[in-house]
């Protein structure tokens, strides 16, 4: 059995406000980019405590537009496990640097 591919993903509320969620998702080889985006949004919504997922994206499979599900959208996907060493996420809302202790940050 093949090992799943790992992707680093960024999501945010669709309003563009609030913090940016950064995490890793796994997908089997051959999984479409659209499905990886959906997995990212679903995982983000679950971690943020959103209720049911509302499918709002009606784009064609080949469309490179943003995947949006309910009030969360996927900002980006990187192939592999990207270990961020620093991310400043203050967005003018009084936030601060994010804590990446749980993301296996290199020494």
Buried (B, 14 or more C-beta within 10 A) or exposed (E): EEEEBBBBBBBBBBEEEBBBBBBBBBBEEEBEBBBBBBBBBBBBBEEBEBEEBEEEBEEEEEEEEEBBBBBBBBBBBEEEEBEEEEEEBEEEEEEEEBEBEEBEEEE
